[in-house]
Amino acid sequence: MSAFRAINLRAAVTSTMKSGPIAIAKRHLATPTSLYTPVLPAKIPAALHLKSGQSYFGENFGSENSKFGETVFSTSITSYTDSMTDPSYLGQILVFTSPMIGNYGVPSNASEPGYPGIPYLESSGIQCSGVVVSDVALKYSHYKAVESLHEWCKRYDVPGITGVDTRAITSLLRDQGTTLGRLAVGDEAAKPAPQEHEYWDPSKENLIARASTPKPYVLNENGTGPRIAVLDFGTKANILRSLVRRGAVVTVLPWDYDFNSVRDQFDGLFLSNGPGDPKSIMDTAMRVRQTINEWDKPIFGICMGHQILGLAAGLEAYRMTFGNRGHNQPVLALASSGSIKAGRVYVTSQNHQYALKLTEEFPDGWAPFFINCNDSSVEGIISTPESGKRIWGVQFHPESAGGPLDTIEMFTDFVNECQYGRQGGSSMIAGEVRVGGNDAKAAASQPITA
Ligand SMILES: NC(=O)CC[C@H](N)C(=O)O
């Protein structure tokens, strides 16, 4: 080996020791998070009672206060922190089918640099009423973790139960459907289950009013991209981040705001996700119908937003037996538009109980966009090219913080369309990709990480 190569080799080894994987691993081991003493829950009993008569007994973690909720299950394997902070889970007791939850702890919820005003997780705190897991991890390990699942749940007064057979609970919920429940802790866990009439039904509450912003606010005020209004039914933070990341100036409006009175100020309208039954805000759907009829700018709806678009278009919404919650839902595209190609299957993240009814004939000006490959439920609707409109709704979450990101470019399509319209362009033809002007081009070419 020549002297020249030997010197280079030594330099490489030295630099690897300073900054390579071994050095990083050593530093990580030395950080307090890796050497922390776990805060353990007091060993107190807990029970999950279902209105249908079954009870499951285990141990408590998190809050020691008992809570009611609608019991639902999620098949997601990762991102429990994102699911639990998703406002669409408001009022629900969330059963995780993944056997161990909590391994990577909980990160700080402070905004990421570049995204002031947007929490790191999906909202400002935990939204679900309780969590049910087979085995809670009492120790965590992740470079971003600042506390354990137990400590986090305690801080947000959300009780958890561990040591129950989540497979049995999930099989039951799949058969009989989403069921009202009570997560009982401590002395209450030893007492008989509540009477049928005592179960609290979150669908009787205006959950959207609780999840929405009380006042309008603006994000990325000095951005150069299109001006997009978000009707907030309980928006996930990563939806806002996905719009801001593409240069949009985003104005978030309360769920019952009269958008039609201010629509001239905007280049596009986004309808967010949210908790509860879409039919509970029929007035909003009728205002959106007026927007669709009188305004020709792009509109994009996700989950609850998609259901509201459907109601506005004249489709019906129904309650599914157990809904779809998880990060592995395959959907087939029936139309091409922007980044989406007809005939392709995309894997998506979902969290919903309601869906739009699939009908032989769609209302004039509308077509199905996606369909679920497992249960054939409607996964998206789109305005037809003849309608001259540029409107899409999807039941799934293209922006899902926990992935998959197969459909993330729908945000680029939407922001581009808004920008294009702003510059006086005409409507998009299904299947055509248009990039509107330099701002949108620049925004679209930025590296995108969800
Ligand atoms: N994630 C959502 O927006 C859910 C919409 C509605 N609450 C449902 O359960 O179907």
The ligand as an SDF file (V2000), in Angstrom:
LIG
                    3D

 10  9  0  0  0  0  0  0  0  0999 V2000
  -60.4940   11.6780    9.7930 N   0  0  0  0  0  0  0  0  0  0  0  0
  -61.6710   12.2090    9.5430 C   0  0  0  0  0  0  0  0  0  0  0  0
  -61.8050   13.3370    9.0850 O   0  0  0  0  0  0  0  0  0  0  0  0
  -62.8770   11.3970    9.9290 C   0  0  0  0  0  0  0  0  0  0  0  0
  -64.1720   11.9320    9.3760 C   0  0  0  0  0  0  0  0  0  0  0  0
  -65.3680   11.4380   10.1670 C   0  0  0  0  0  0  0  0  0  0  0  0
  -65.2950   11.9060   11.5100 N   0  0  0  0  0  0  0  0  0  0  0  0
  -65.4220    9.9340   10.1390 C   0  0  0  0  0  0  0  0  0  0  0  0
  -65.2130    9.3080   11.1540 O   0  0  0  0  0  0  0  0  0  0  0  0
  -65.6850    9.3620    9.1120 O   0  0  0  0  0  0  0  0  0  0  0  0
  1  2  1  0
  2  3  2  0
  2  4  1  0
  4  5  1  0
  5  6  1  0
  6  7  1  0
  6  8  1  0
  8  9  2  0
  8 10  1  0
M  END
$$$$
